[in-house]
Structure formats: structure tokens, C-alpha cells
Amino acid sequence: MAGNIEWRQVVALFEAIGTATEGANGALHVTVNGQADVLHRPKHKDIQEEEIAQIRHFLRRAGVEPPHPAKGPNS
């Protein structure tokens, strides 16, 4: 799992696909497709693996999936 995802990239993602509002104590309130969650700003600029997993689970619940590569003749 990639370990170099910066917090600012997470904020930009949620601003692009839904809403992201910063609350008290560095909490980020996000909503995508009617699903809501609260993420907490990490102590460092990069987010940890547990936070990446939380974001992936949230996006799946919200119906957001990564694009699937086109199947070619050798797939």
C-alpha cells in the first residue's frame, strides 16, 4: 500500500468528488453521494495505512470505485 499520500491530497480529493469542511481540532467532515464521515488530520503531512484503508472503505460505501482497466485481447 502506498505510504506517501499527503493530507492535502486527501482534502483535494474530497473537494473534487463531494464536500469537505474543516471542523474543530483538524477534523475533516466529508460527504460523498450522501455518505458522511469524519477524518482527522494526521500529525505529519503523510497519512498512515490505517487512514488509507478508512478512506478506501468510505469511498466504496459511497459508491466510488477506481476505474477498471479496459480488457484487451490477452486479458
Rosetta blueprint (number, residue, H / E / L):
1 M L
2 A L
3 G L
4 N L
5 I L
6 E E
7 W H
8 R H
9 Q H
10 V H
11 V H
12 A H
13 L H
14 F H
15 E H
16 A H
17 I H
18 G L
19 T E
20 A E
21 T E
22 E E
23 G L
24 A H
25 N H
26 G H
27 A E
28 L E
29 H E
30 V E
31 T E
32 V E
33 N L
34 G L
35 Q E
36 A E
37 D E
38 V E
39 L E
40 H E
41 R L
42 P L
43 K L
44 H L
45 K L
46 D E
47 I L
48 Q L
49 E H
50 E H
51 E H
52 I H
53 A H
54 Q H
55 I H
56 R H
57 H H
58 F H
59 L H
60 R H
61 R H
62 A L
63 G L
64 V L
65 E L
66 P L
67 P L
68 H L
69 P L
70 A L
71 K L
72 G L
73 P L
74 N L
75 S L
